[in-house]
Amino acid sequence: MKQLRDFLIEQLKNLIPTLSAAQCDYYAEACIIALENQRHQSNVELKVIGDFQDRFRLKWETTPNKKGWSEPRVIAENGSIAIAFFLIVELTDYQVIQQSIIGTGFDYWLGYKETHPDYDPNNFLNARLEISGINRGSRGELNQRVKQKLQQVGVTDYLKIPAYIVVTEFSRPICKIVKK
């Protein structure tokens, strides 16, 4: 069995240099609140299933002010972005490049990491990333959301580049990643 690796959520900004630290802090704060709203404490285990099998220990040191976060769906959606960014960097050859435009069927463009042999600074949009979050749901609901997101990214399948679907369920917590 693999040894549990740690992810200090507040360090997301150090993993995603293409986005602002403020934006990464926003997603990290939402992630911490999503976990705490499900009664988790720092050091909770995240199980990764689907096309990747892994486990991580989610850690945080801050106590966020929750007064600015009331809508559970917004918390789950933004918190799941932090998890997805971390897992893409940790488990794939890609890095997050930029947000996509509404209508593309996915949330973010991915590009090869600079250390990857296929990295090309003139052609850096190499994959798609679609993210979703669920506060509390069954395994069936998790699978249904993945299926829905697979259909959603189909609108840009003509690009002939991979799409990663990353859905996080915060009550367990568990994350399913599927590559299309």
SULVENFEN-V762546 format. One line per field, one symbol per residue. phi: phi as a letter, one per 40 degrees, with the letter a starting at -180 (. if undefined). A space follows every 10 residues. Layout:
phi->???
//
This chain:
phi->.cccbcbcdc cdcccbccbc cccccccccc cccdccccgc bdgccbcbbh cbbaabbcba bcbcccccbb cdcccccccc cdccddcccc bbcbbcbacc cdhcgacbcb bccccccccb ccabbbabbb babbcaaccc ccccccdccc cccdcbcccf bcbbbbbbbc cccabbbbbb
//
